[in-house]
Amino acid sequence: MGLRHWLDARRHGDGQWGALLHPYQGRELVSLDLETTGLDPRTDHILSIAAVPVVDGRVGIARGFSCTVRAERAFGIDSIRHHRITPDESADGASVTAAVERLLRWLGNRPLLGYNLAFDVAMLAPHVRRIAGFSLPNRRIELAGEYFARERRHRADAAIDLRLEAICADLGVPLLERHTALGDAVTVGLCWLALAQRHRR
């Protein structure tokens, strides 16, 4: 446990969100993805959040979390083309605070899995701190990093393409509704299972 986590546990461990700071004892991972108005956590906003549990060789879509978020500022046609969320759909979404609160209650202290997960965590960070009083403490697993490390051990001299499309093609996983939060969360979960199966042989 790092110093920051220890301090947060001392300060907030008995509070409303203290369970997030407890060590996780189960076997599930949670594959998380966000769609946003852009790629700058300092200025862009969350448009949708999705997460699915990954356990026992399965991605639990039926037990997943999905929420459209009301944008805090207007967004243009380039953003719509990317994630296919219109301003009208966003306007009907939950406030970002309500959405992140729901996510935290659903997520608990389970470890996170994602592709470019650091960006998603950075987008969530100010909202999590405002709600819970501390940064998201969940253990994180980056698909691209794990894929690179495992493949490098077996293909030391090969060029390894870390684009999600290339990882899916190599692992035989279909790209499901690319650039939607739920589609990408499920795809990353399936890639994780395929990668684990490959290196179990």
Order of alpha helices (4+ residues) and beta strands (2+ residues): alpha-beta-beta-beta-beta-alpha-alpha-alpha-beta-alpha-beta-alpha-alpha-alpha
